[in-house]
């Protein structure tokens, strides 16, 4: 039977995952919330 506690102790994340995580956190990425805020701001400025 697999001892999950022992397996979790051995686990080491992939370097590729860590690199991707760092790249995502270090870049200012536009998401859906940013797009909606820009649209609402534009609507308020144009009076629509």
Protein Blocks (a to p, Z undefined) as FASTA:
>chain_A
ZZfklmmmmpccdfklmmmmmmmmmpccddfklmmmmmmmmmmmnoZZ
